[in-house]
């Protein structure tokens, strides 16, 4: 699922035309892939992942920056919490 997820986020931020944002996203994905084994596999059903991405898109469309940021990192935050509780 990583490639479609990365593409979604790349397309979401591309209209900004900000090379720094692109570099930061690239750095995030590099770190994410390096830590993927430690984070464990996502335990969310694909329908939940799709809903979160719809929520991100909807928040961006509505100009709700806070909701967009929180929706962006819910999946990673949940996986980190699972890792921490082991």
Secondary structure, DSSP 8 states (H G I E B T S, - for coil): -HHHHHHHHHHHHHTT--HHHHHHHHHHHHHHHHHHHHH----S-HHHHHHHHHHHHHHHHHT-HHHHHHHHHHHHHHHHHHHHT-
